């Protein structure tokens, strides 16, 4: 099994099946906006959706595979199919991420 697939399988196994979507946040320990996002936005968004952090310095090949060139980068992924539906690059407010998830939910209910 490809080690990148394994890493994602392990991460996905941590996601609550009670939610339709989750967020993968690509981050780095040295990233100022990433730290600010954790202080200002994380608690707001985690009331509605789970956030999984992936450090680009710990997993550089994985970051390269997903074309991560800037942090923070946010993927909104589906729990059932594990597809990446939306990508936000840079500091993104919890309200923007919540709106994106709501749009995805509305689309899937059509």
N, C-alpha and C positions, 0 to 999 in steps of 0.2 A: 504494500500500500504506500502510495506517495506520502511523504511526511507532512506536506502541506494539507493534504486532504485529512490526514489524521489529526493535525492541530485543529482544523475547523470542526471536525467531528467532536472532538473533546469540548471545544468552546460551545458548540450547538447543544451538546448534551446538558449544559448548564442553564439553558434557556427554559423558562417556564412555558409549558404547553398551554397555559390558561390565556396567553396573549396571542394575538394574530401576528404581531410584528415585534422586532427588537432592533436595537441600534448597535452597530459595531463602530467604536470610536478608535480611529488610528491616532496614536499619541506618541510622545517622547518625554522622557524625564526632564529634559532641558527646555521644553516648550512652554513659554510664558502664557500664551493664549489657552493652551491645554489646561494649565493649572488654574487660570482664571475661570474657565468653563466649569471645572470641577467645583470651584467655590460658589459660583453664581448660578449655574444652570442645572447641575446634575441632580440635586435633590428635587427640583421641580419636575423634571422629565421622568425620574424614576418612580414617581407616583403613578404613572400610567404605562410605562414601558421599561423593559430591562436594557441596561447598557453594558456592553462587554468592551473592555479596553484591550487593544493590541499595541504593544510598544514596537515602533519601527526599528529601534536599535537592537532589541532582543530578537526580532524576526525580520531581518532586512530582506531576505529572499522572498518571504511572504509579501512584504510591502511592495517589492519590485513586481511580483507576479500580479498584484492587484493595482499596479500603476499609481502607487501612493507617492506623490511628489511634494506634498505639503501637509503639515499637521496644524491643527486637528483636521481630520477628514472623517465624515460620518456616513456610514452606509445604513440605510433602513432596509432590513431584510425580513422576509416572510418566515414565520416559524414552520409552517407546513412544508413548503418547497425549498426553503433556505436560499431563495434567490435574492439578489440585491436589486431593489426596486428604485431607490433614490440615492443619490450621492450629493452631499453638501461638503464643500471645501472651505476651510477657514472657520473661525469662531462663528457658531450658529446658535441663535437663541433657542431656548427650550420651546418657546411658542412657535417658532418657525418649524422646528422638528415635529411638534405636535400637529400643526396644520398639515404637514406632508403626510403624516400617518393617517390623519382623518380623511384626507383626499384619497389615499390608497384604500381605506376601509369603505368609503362611499363608492368607489369604483368597483370594488369586489362585490358589493351588495347589489349592483345594477344587473 
